[in-house]
Amino acid sequence: MAIISTLLEKLGWKSKMVHASTDDDIDAVMSYLKDVHYDVRELLQRFTELKKLRSEKKVLSDEEAKLDNLRKQIELYDQLLLRYEYYTQDADINAIRVKIIAKHYVHLAKLHKLYASLEKMRRESRWYFDW
């Protein structure tokens, strides 16, 4: 991939990195945090339904009913996986935004020669997301 981008740059193609302003990133993270409890509540409800189906299967004696219960579990888990995938993608996107905001503040600290803040940032792994 690096070879292709190098060749494209030599041919005159320039890649642009476009991202929102820091204020837009902060607004997006705040919006996510305000709404994330809806996703969590829905995931918890579906996991509760799954546990209920699993408990029901333990008391069933008819093989046909067990298979029907298993089909329901699989269908429910398929839906659950999809919702969980959306949830984790949203969390990952917002983690990237938080990292971009942190880089912005590190840049501002360097620009304005806030050496005490920079030293603290260098000592704290959370500023470089080393956790």
Secondary structure, DSSP 4 states (H G I P E B T S, - for coil): -HHHHHHHHHTT---------HHHHHHHHHHHHHHHHHHHHHHHHHHHHHHHHHHHHHH---HHHHHHHHHHHHHHHHHHHHHHHHHHHHHHHHHHHHHHHHHHHHHHHHHTT-HHHHHHHHH-GGGGT--
